[in-house]
Amino acid sequence: MSPSAPIRSFPIEVPEASIVDLRERLARTRWPDSLDGSGWELGTDADLLRDLCSYWATKYDWRRAEARLNRYGSSMIETQGEQMHFLHVRSDHPDALPIVITHGWCGSIIEHLDVLDRLVDPPAFGGDAADAFHVVVPSMPGYGFGGPTRQRGFDVHRVADAVADLMQALGYERYIAQGGDWGALVTRRLAEVYADRLTAVHFNMLFALPTPEEQARPDLLEGVTDRELARLEADAERMNGETAYMDIQGTKPQSLAYGQADSPAGLAGWVLEKFHAWTDHDGDLYSVLSRDQLLDNLMTYWLPNTANSAARLYYESMRSGTHAISPWSGRIDVPTGHADFPGELMGTPRAWADRKYNIVHWTTQERGGHFAAFEQPDAFARDVWAFGRLFR
């Protein structure tokens, strides 16, 4: 389906009354009790959350983030029956390649801003002008400033259709698609359905889990190294007790949404726990992401009131069988690259990836977790630069 409305400029101009309301709500937060010394064991650490919310209410400057987003060509399109907000920056360097980068939950376009800078203008970050990209960074429908989705059944495949529509509307006949988390599923779907439009695909989270039928095959572990097997076991142990959010958002997201829509502290408490658990740090979340970065991301959920529709993507995708945990027996023949970050939630053995993807580029990164572009923008960008050279 092609877009039903033209692209329009969408300067973000949050009313001052919304900022005042946010600060007043933060000041009135009714805090729950917490057990001394529990830290992150029972959920988000109370001391860190109180500290962050105090900073949010008294020192945080949304106008700084707003101005930055507007500099990147903040725009809107209606596609697949929904509004989709996006950033689009064309490089001044000749022969730049187009790339679309799709985020996931509980991230947003904010997590890709530092990567966007590096891809559009590599020489400004120690790179080569020949590695430049024209960059499109969409907010998935139901996320960010596009506002909540309005339709039932808007699953991750519909998101991929919307991204394909956007790139077509921008005039890009062929492009590279990149993604992690939900963005990885969007990118995989693009490679399945819109392969004729794609130059290549690049992932920082690669879904290649064996189906139940494949798990029964005697050659399941053929080619899987001892190191990869140890990581699979460690990842499984790490994820034990870490999937309650998925169960709730995949079954009863509306119940959760009342607290997130009404209380900024409640929203922050839900999201920050995942940033602490899923980033690659040594016990100090702020050593990887600053208060401002975390709050910039949270504001893309709070201001347009999209926490509910963002969570609803889990519900719709689980019902349609298109979720990350849904069995997938497909095969991607589009040239594929993968940057394997050590702190990612799920490491994929190369042998499993080769069975399902046309792998032409595979790197092992030194640091970085689930929000790789946010945590390690330089390493992320350099990997995309290197991948892009294969297609210039």
Residue pairs with C-beta under 8 A, 6 or more apart in sequence:
1 79
1 80
1 161
1 165
2 165
2 168
2 169
3 77
3 78
3 79
3 165
3 166
3 168
3 169
4 78
4 79
4 81
5 77
5 78
5 79
6 77
6 169
7 75
7 76
7 77
7 169
7 170
8 75
8 76
8 77
9 73
9 74
9 75
9 76
10 74
10 75
10 76
10 85
10 145
11 70
11 74
12 66
12 69
12 70
12 74
12 145
13 66
14 62
14 66
14 303
18 303
19 62
22 56
22 57
22 264
22 302
23 56
23 57
23 58
25 262
25 263
25 264
25 265
26 53
26 54
26 56
26 57
26 264
26 265
27 57
29 53
29 263
29 264
29 265
31 46
31 50
31 265
32 46
34 42
34 46
35 42
38 46
39 45
40 273
40 276
40 277
43 269
43 273
44 268
44 269
44 270
44 272
44 273
44 276
45 276
48 272
48 276
48 285
49 265
49 268
49 269
49 272
52 268
52 272
52 291
52 294
52 295
53 264
53 265
53 268
55 291
55 295
56 264
56 268
56 295
60 291
60 292
60 295
61 292
62 299
62 303
64 292
65 110
65 292
65 296
65 299
68 113
69 87
69 109
69 113
72 87
72 88
72 89
72 113
72 116
72 137
73 87
73 88
73 89
74 85
74 87
74 145
75 85
75 86
75 87
75 88
76 83
76 84
76 85
76 86
76 145
76 146
77 83
77 84
77 86
77 165
77 166
77 169
78 84
79 141
79 161
79 162
79 165
79 166
79 169
80 141
80 154
80 158
80 161
80 162
80 165
81 150
81 151
82 141
82 142
82 146
82 149
82 150
82 151
82 154
82 162
83 141
83 146
83 147
84 138
84 139
84 140
84 141
84 146
84 162
84 166
85 109
85 138
85 139
85 144
85 145
85 146
86 109
86 136
86 137
86 138
86 139
86 166
87 109
87 116
87 135
87 136
87 137
87 138
88 134
88 135
88 136
88 137
88 170
89 116
89 120
89 134
89 135
90 96
90 120
90 134
91 119
91 120
91 121
91 132
91 133
91 134
91 135
92 121
93 121
93 122
93 123
93 129
93 130
93 132
95 130
95 132
95 392
96 120
96 132
96 133
96 134
97 132
97 133
97 134
97 175
97 176
97 199
97 388
97 391
97 392
98 133
98 134
98 135
98 136
98 167
98 172
98 174
98 175
98 176
99 119
99 133
99 134
99 135
99 136
99 175
99 176
99 177
99 178
99 384
99 388
100 135
100 136
100 137
100 138
100 163
100 166
100 167
100 172
100 175
100 176
100 177
100 178
101 112
101 115
101 116
101 135
101 136
101 137
101 178
101 179
101 183
101 373
102 138
102 140
102 159
102 163
102 177
102 178
102 179
102 182
102 183
102 186
102 187
103 109
103 111
103 112
103 137
103 139
103 140
103 143
103 179
103 180
103 181
103 182
103 183
104 179
104 180
104 181
104 182
104 183
104 184
105 143
105 181
105 182
105 249
105 310
105 311
105 313
105 314
106 270
106 271
106 274
106 275
106 297
106 301
106 310
107 181
107 297
107 371
107 374
108 139
108 143
108 144
108 297
108 300
108 301
109 137
109 138
109 139
109 144
109 300
110 293
110 296
110 297
110 300
110 374
111 297
111 371
111 373
111 374
112 137
112 373
112 374
113 137
114 373
114 374
114 377
115 373
115 377
115 380
115 381
115 384
116 135
116 137
117 124
117 125
118 124
118 125
118 127
118 377
118 378
118 381
119 132
119 133
119 135
119 381
119 384
119 385
120 132
120 133
120 134
120 135
121 132
122 128
122 129
122 131
122 132
122 381
122 385
123 129
125 378
125 381
127 381
127 382
127 385
128 385
130 389
130 392
131 385
131 388
131 389
133 176
133 384
133 388
134 172
136 166
136 167
136 170
136 172
136 175
138 162
138 163
138 166
139 145
139 146
139 300
140 159
140 162
140 182
140 183
140 186
140 310
140 313
141 149
141 154
141 158
141 159
141 162
142 148
142 149
142 154
142 306
142 309
142 310
142 312
142 313
143 300
143 301
143 306
143 309
143 310
144 300
144 301
144 304
144 306
145 300
145 303
145 304
146 304
146 306
147 304
147 305
147 306
147 309
148 304
148 305
148 306
148 308
148 309
149 309
149 312
152 316
153 316
153 319
153 320
154 312
154 313
154 316
155 313
155 316
155 317
155 319
155 320
155 322
156 182
156 185
156 186
156 189
156 313
156 317
156 322
156 323
157 189
157 320
157 322
159 182
159 186
159 313
160 185
160 186
160 187
160 189
160 190
160 193
160 194
161 193
163 177
163 186
163 190
164 190
164 193
164 194
164 197
167 175
167 197
168 197
173 197
174 197
174 198
174 199
175 197
175 198
175 199
176 198
176 199
176 200
176 201
176 202
176 387
176 388
176 391
177 186
177 187
177 190
177 191
177 198
177 200
177 201
177 202
178 187
178 201
178 202
178 203
178 204
178 384
179 185
179 186
179 187
179 203
179 204
179 205
180 203
180 204
180 205
180 370
180 371
180 372
180 373
181 205
181 370
182 313
182 324
184 203
184 204
184 205
184 206
184 207
185 207
185 317
185 322
185 323
185 324
187 201
187 202
187 203
188 201
188 203
188 207
188 328
188 330
188 332
189 322
190 197
190 198
190 201
191 198
191 201
191 332
191 333
191 334
191 336
192 330
192 332
195 333
195 334
198 334
199 335
199 391
200 334
200 335
200 336
200 337
200 360
200 387
200 390
200 391
201 332
201 334
201 335
201 336
201 337
202 336
202 337
202 338
202 339
202 361
202 383
202 384
202 387
203 336
203 337
203 338
203 339
204 338
204 339
204 341
204 344
204 372
204 373
204 380
205 344
205 345
205 346
205 370
206 338
206 340
206 348
206 353
206 357
207 324
207 328
207 348
208 348
208 352
208 353
208 355
208 356
208 357
209 328
209 346
209 348
209 352
210 217
210 220
210 352
211 327
211 328
211 329
212 327
213 329
214 220
214 329
221 229
222 351
223 349
223 350
223 351
223 354
224 232
224 349
224 351
224 352
225 349
225 350
228 347
228 349
228 350
228 351
229 349
231 347
232 347
232 349
235 345
235 346
235 347
238 345
239 345
239 346
242 277
242 345
245 270
245 274
246 314
246 325
248 255
248 256
248 311
249 256
249 311
249 312
249 314
249 315
250 314
250 315
250 317
250 318
250 323
251 315
251 318
253 308
253 311
253 312
253 314
253 315
254 308
256 270
256 308
256 311
257 307
257 308
257 311
259 266
259 267
260 266
260 267
260 270
260 301
260 307
260 308
261 267
261 305
261 307
261 308
264 298
264 302
267 298
267 301
267 302
267 307
268 298
270 307
271 297
271 298
271 301
272 285
272 294
275 285
275 289
275 294
275 371
276 285
278 343
278 345
278 369
278 370
278 371
279 285
279 288
279 289
279 343
279 369
279 370
279 371
279 374
279 375
280 288
280 341
280 342
280 343
280 367
280 368
280 369
280 375
280 376
281 287
281 288
281 369
285 294
288 375
289 371
289 374
289 375
293 374
297 374
300 306
301 307
301 310
314 323
317 323
317 326
318 325
318 326
321 327
328 356
330 356
331 356
331 357
332 356
332 357
332 358
333 358
334 358
335 358
335 360
335 361
335 390
335 391
336 353
336 357
336 358
336 359
336 360
336 361
337 359
337 360
337 361
337 362
337 383
337 387
337 390
338 348
338 353
338 357
338 359
338 361
338 362
338 363
339 363
339 365
339 372
339 379
339 380
339 383
339 384
340 347
340 348
340 362
340 363
340 364
340 365
341 365
341 367
341 368
341 369
341 370
341 372
341 376
342 364
342 365
342 366
342 367
342 368
342 369
343 367
343 368
343 369
343 370
343 375
344 368
344 369
344 370
344 372
345 369
345 370
350 359
350 362
353 359
353 362
360 390
361 386
361 387
361 390
363 383
363 386
365 372
365 376
365 379
365 383
366 379
367 375
367 376
367 379
368 375
368 376
368 379
368 380
369 375
372 379
372 380
373 380
